[in-house]
């Protein structure tokens, strides 16, 4: 999977978008899931269609994936995944769920709390009244939690 990102990310950027997440899911027919957004964080249906056309042409020419697959292009949505270090700084003040690849020293893998930003390459989160520092490299999965505050911020951003 990580071998595809250096190939596909530049094509996403050349089309005027930022790659949020890339997944190749198996099954009878493989699905290449591309989650992207415009540099300002927006992504509408027309943007998805535009990026899908650009990537289809690119993928047909480059052929980086063996066999047949479906291309799925989508926006990150309001309760977006947090995949880049900068995401944790950008969304500080909002609630998130974070899962580590392996349990921490206390045997915990899952955390839910308020993002507090970064300390170097460590994600700062407040959960249960405690401030925790989670190494970014140890995070397997993270996403924002849909809250009223997040919805209001999204609505405000759309009006601008």
PLY file of the C-alpha trace (Angstrom):
ply
format ascii 1.0
element vertex 160
property float x
property float y
property float z
element edge 159
property int vertex1
property int vertex2
end_header
0.00 0.00 0.00
2.71 2.46 0.97
4.33 1.76 -2.40
1.32 3.34 -4.15
1.31 6.65 -2.28
4.53 8.05 -3.85
3.09 7.21 -7.28
-0.47 8.46 -6.76
0.00 11.47 -4.42
1.81 13.58 -7.07
-1.00 12.86 -9.56
-3.59 13.95 -6.99
-1.60 17.15 -6.34
-1.15 17.80 -10.08
-4.96 17.75 -10.38
-5.16 20.46 -7.69
-6.00 18.32 -4.63
-4.34 16.98 -1.48
-4.34 13.26 -0.74
-5.96 12.52 2.63
-5.99 8.73 2.55
-5.27 5.96 0.08
-6.46 2.38 0.60
-6.43 -0.70 -1.61
-9.09 -3.07 -0.38
-9.29 -6.69 -1.48
-12.14 -8.99 -2.20
-13.42 -10.44 -5.45
-12.74 -7.12 -7.13
-10.16 -4.81 -5.55
-11.12 -1.22 -4.75
-8.64 1.64 -4.75
-10.08 4.20 -2.34
-8.73 7.74 -2.70
-9.84 10.32 -0.15
-8.81 13.85 -1.11
-9.63 17.52 -0.67
-8.86 20.89 -2.19
-6.03 22.85 -0.49
-8.70 24.90 1.36
-10.23 21.70 2.79
-13.31 21.69 0.57
-14.39 18.78 -1.66
-17.73 18.53 -3.43
-19.26 15.99 -5.82
-17.94 17.81 -8.90
-14.44 17.83 -7.38
-14.67 14.06 -6.80
-15.70 13.53 -10.42
-12.91 15.79 -11.71
-10.26 13.98 -9.65
-11.67 10.59 -10.60
-11.33 11.40 -14.33
-7.77 12.72 -13.87
-6.73 9.67 -11.83
-8.38 7.20 -14.23
-6.30 8.56 -17.11
-3.15 8.55 -14.96
-3.71 5.03 -13.61
-4.47 3.67 -17.10
-1.17 5.11 -18.35
0.99 4.16 -15.33
-0.73 0.84 -14.46
0.70 0.64 -10.88
-1.84 -1.95 -9.64
-1.87 -5.52 -10.83
-5.20 -6.91 -12.00
-8.61 -5.29 -12.15
-9.86 -2.83 -9.56
-12.49 -0.15 -9.05
-11.49 3.44 -8.37
-13.43 5.19 -5.61
-12.81 8.91 -5.02
-14.41 10.63 -2.04
-14.16 13.58 0.32
-12.95 13.03 3.88
-16.33 14.09 5.31
-16.93 16.03 8.51
-15.75 13.23 10.82
-12.65 12.84 8.69
-9.75 10.48 9.23
-6.61 12.06 10.64
-3.76 10.69 8.54
-1.09 13.37 8.46
0.80 14.88 11.37
-0.52 18.30 10.37
-4.12 17.02 10.74
-3.64 16.68 14.49
-2.50 20.31 14.75
-5.20 21.60 12.37
-8.01 19.93 14.34
-6.75 20.80 17.85
-9.67 21.58 20.14
-11.88 18.90 18.58
-12.72 15.43 19.83
-11.03 12.47 18.20
-10.74 8.71 18.49
-7.18 7.42 18.23
-6.09 3.81 17.99
-2.48 2.72 18.39
-0.91 -0.12 16.40
0.16 -1.77 19.68
-0.85 -1.16 23.30
1.00 1.59 25.20
2.92 0.98 28.45
-0.41 0.84 30.33
-1.85 -1.74 27.94
-4.19 0.74 26.22
-4.71 0.93 22.46
-7.80 3.13 22.11
-8.21 6.72 23.22
-11.03 9.23 22.86
-10.51 12.83 23.86
-9.77 16.38 22.84
-6.85 16.99 20.50
-4.38 19.46 21.96
-2.03 19.72 18.99
1.53 18.49 18.66
4.73 18.30 20.65
7.31 17.63 17.95
6.01 14.47 16.27
3.90 13.41 19.24
0.14 13.91 19.22
-1.20 15.58 22.36
-4.65 14.48 23.53
-6.62 15.09 26.71
-8.66 12.12 27.84
-10.19 11.47 31.24
-8.62 14.64 32.63
-5.13 13.49 31.61
-2.87 14.96 28.96
-1.30 12.14 26.94
1.47 12.24 24.38
1.10 9.61 21.64
3.91 9.09 19.11
2.53 9.77 15.61
4.34 6.69 14.24
2.48 4.50 16.78
-0.98 5.61 15.57
-2.75 3.02 13.41
-6.03 4.88 12.96
-7.51 8.20 14.01
-10.62 10.17 13.14
-12.59 13.15 14.32
-15.73 12.53 16.37
-18.88 14.12 15.02
-19.79 16.79 17.57
-21.94 19.92 17.52
-18.76 22.05 17.63
-17.38 20.26 14.55
-20.68 20.60 12.66
-20.84 24.34 13.44
-17.25 24.87 12.27
-17.99 22.97 9.05
-21.12 25.05 8.37
-19.20 28.26 9.03
-16.42 27.19 6.63
-18.94 26.34 3.90
-20.55 29.80 4.15
-17.16 31.44 3.58
0 1
1 2
2 3
3 4
4 5
5 6
6 7
7 8
8 9
9 10
10 11
11 12
12 13
13 14
14 15
15 16
16 17
17 18
18 19
19 20
20 21
21 22
22 23
23 24
24 25
25 26
26 27
27 28
28 29
29 30
30 31
31 32
32 33
33 34
34 35
35 36
36 37
37 38
38 39
39 40
40 41
41 42
42 43
43 44
44 45
45 46
46 47
47 48
48 49
49 50
50 51
51 52
52 53
53 54
54 55
55 56
56 57
57 58
58 59
59 60
60 61
61 62
62 63
63 64
64 65
65 66
66 67
67 68
68 69
69 70
70 71
71 72
72 73
73 74
74 75
75 76
76 77
77 78
78 79
79 80
80 81
81 82
82 83
83 84
84 85
85 86
86 87
87 88
88 89
89 90
90 91
91 92
92 93
93 94
94 95
95 96
96 97
97 98
98 99
99 100
100 101
101 102
102 103
103 104
104 105
105 106
106 107
107 108
108 109
109 110
110 111
111 112
112 113
113 114
114 115
115 116
116 117
117 118
118 119
119 120
120 121
121 122
122 123
123 124
124 125
125 126
126 127
127 128
128 129
129 130
130 131
131 132
132 133
133 134
134 135
135 136
136 137
137 138
138 139
139 140
140 141
141 142
142 143
143 144
144 145
145 146
146 147
147 148
148 149
149 150
150 151
151 152
152 153
153 154
154 155
155 156
156 157
157 158
158 159
